[in-house]
Amino acid sequence: MTIYSSWQFWAVLSAAFAALTAIFAKVGVENINSDFATLIRTIVILLVTAGIVVATGQAQALGSISTKTYAFLILSGCATGASWLCYFRALKLGQAAQVAPIDKLSVVLVAVFGVVFLGERLTGANWLGIALIAAGAVLVAYRV
């Protein structure tokens, strides 16, 4: 197994890029409407992702995708769009060092939703970690 086939490798890269996203976006929304900034970001993501899919030959026939898959990908896209719009609005109004930790409460919500909706099981240690993440996010974002 190579490092490139490790979920941990890709998760760490995701976190690093998410951190850069917050910093770049905070500067990017300074002199522009946050919703319009989200539109520009979305177009860039579409173009970059389409380029990667085409360049690596990962495209699939649209007819080979199930209705259920389409439905959940559409729902995911809607949730992503709503998240991005809210995130950029929060960055426009607040400090990146406050907005990003609260945004990362999504980690806590994913764990809870995973248990409730997907039947995933968490141990006591997992729940403690979730509680610590929640407390840490609030403490990082808290300003007196």
Secondary structure, DSSP 4 states (H G I P E B T S, - for coil): --GGG-HHHHHHHHHHHHHHHHHHHHHHTTTS-HHHHHHHHHHHHHHHHHHHHHHTT----GGGS-HHHHHHHHHHHHHHHHHHHHHHHHHHHS-HHHHHHHHTTHHHHHHHHHHHHH-----HHHHHHHHHHHHHHHHHH---
